[in-house]
Amino acid sequence: MTQARPHVVAIVQARMNSTRLPGKVLRPIAGKPLLWHVVHRLRRCQTIVDVAVATSTDPADDAVAEFCREQDIVCIRGSEQNVLARFALAAAETGADVVVRVTGDAPFVDPGFIDHFVTALIEQDGDYVKLAPGVRCAHDGVDPLTRRAIDRLMKEAPEDPVAREHVTGYFKLHPDFARAALAPAYPPLDRAEARLSIDTPADLAFAEAVYRRLGAKPGEASLPELLNLLEREPWLRAINAHVRQKTLRHAGGVALIRCDGGGSFGYGHIRRCLMVARALRDREGVGVLFVLHGEEGAAAKLRGADFETIVLPEHGQAALLASLVETRKPNVLVVDARHRLTRAELVGLAAKVRTTAVFDDISDRRLAATHAYYTPLPQVAELSWQGSSCNVRIGWEWSLLGFDPTRYRRKVSRSGPPQMIVTMGGSDPKDFTRFALKAVTQVTAPLHARFVIGPGFADSDALAKEIEAAGFEVLYNVADLAAEFARADLALISFGVTAYEMAALGVPALYLTLTEDHARSATAFVAAGMGELLDRASRPEDIAPVVRALLQNEQRRHGMHIKALASIDGKGAERVAADVAAASAYTRCKTR
């Protein structure tokens, strides 16, 4: 008597609340939602009888359920936090003997390889299947296992965090728990690994680029063809090569970033917090929620970078922030703020968060943080940390920028007059740009000056006309300011985040300062040889000779260029992200 073939069901785990890229399962690739791609490919498998989607009962996942209804896909809704319980429920409701666990972020799953895996599992009567030792395969996102293995996990390891979140990951950490079937090599995919899952905007960009290069219809970009493409055009890998995959023991978690930005606050803190956020998401596997004290224009920049952003109301900010910490349960709280957050409020928030970090904060609020990051400014040396257990990091290596300077190769002008850039931040509340214009028009030396008009300038059109009337270039709504910065031989700037950015590009700078505190901070840059501080009482006619002297002294500018590059390497955001993520993970391990 022939034994009945096991009932094989592919169960796709899909939720809207992805920590690193919210809503990713319904993000479009080649015009179709990511989840559509996964199901479309699974339906081509010869061994799979049914396909189901396992999502949660969270209202946010109603969108997933509606998508399944429209596409005639079985949808099973279960525990929000417990993936294992969701799979056990889905296996029971579909009557599965074998479950093919598929992650909802894998748009390039290969039907032939899945059949290869399932066949090995059934023929060897294993509990789960893995590649035989020494076999390589450019495929991920698929794990076949038996119903009995799921039932045993529910009985013997229901509270294990790896089992609850990763299901089959438990077998990798406990190899004796279940019997593994060993799949032989699968020749079409016998290649080096590639990053094929979708966790970040860079991964989406990679998938779109692959479809464009292959000229394939949605769902028709075969994995072998994709791998051949990567061998022909290896530059495609660079699109998302910086993204790191979360490990089994690295749950990632969520970071809440509270910052100021827009209007009178400027945009420097927005830019540098974005760099930290990207490093947390792409390199450390941590999701990010921005909570902004500022304007919708600044929030739009954060949302445009695919980060969820909540703008704080004028009243009741403390209560809303406390509520978000309570409901979102962040592992990390990052504070880059100068307004509307007291030490007492931060103490209350820090009590509910494993790691709390502040940047360049000289207020007493810093004493409530677990981590504080500073560049070696005079004010920092005077701070007292008595009674605090904060981990204080001080050095140029912790400098935070608004872009990655390693992407830019400074293009120093070799012919024609020296290039000078004038930039006073995103909003210029003190109208320094007009002040600088008056000074530059009095420079009696050849130069080509470019003036940046930021998005928050009050009268940008009138100012642009004045600059152009003086014979200078206007930079407005420039998509890539860093590239413009890198072309300069000299910068005239309002001291702030831009000072760090110019230094990281090796551009000598002259600093105008808004406050006495800024003036003191700028002295550290002067002492390091990166730039020169302009007297706050200076008049335009006083500044013009200083500009002329530097423009005419190429040797001195080159010395500033070398010292700046030696001081600030542009890796500060990565260091901060790694530091707070490691601290949060360590604390999590201690408290489990």
Secondary structure, 3 states (H helix, E strand, C coil): CCCCCCCEEEEEECCCCCCCCCCHHHCEECCEEHHHHHHHHHCCCCCCCEEEEEEECCHHHHHHHHHHHHHCCEEEEECCCCHHHHHHHHHHHHCCCEEEEEECCCCCCCHHHHHHHHHHHHHCCCCEEEECCCCCCCCCCEEEEEHHHHHHHHHHCCCCHHHHHHCCHHHHHCCCCCCEEEECCCHHHCCCCCCCCCCCHHHHHHHHHHHHHHCCCCCCCCHHHHHHHHHHCHHHHHHCCCCCCCCCCCCCCEEEEEEEECHHHCCHHHHHHHHHHHHHHHHHCCEEEEEEEECHHHHHHHHHCCCEEEECCCCCHHHHHHHHHHHHCCCEEEEECCCCCCHHHHHHHHCCCCEEEEECCCCHHHHHCCEEEECCCHHHHCCCCCCCCCEEEECHHHCCCCCCHHHCCCCCCCCCCCEEEEECCCCCCCCHHHHHHHHHCCCCCCCEEEEEECCCCCCHHHHHHHHHHCCCEEEECCCCHHHHHHCCCEEEEECCHHHHHHHHHCCCEEEECCCHHHHHHHHHHHHCCCEEECCCCCCHHHHHHHHHHHHCCHHHHHHHHHHHHHHCCCCHHHHHHHHHHHHHHHHHHHHC
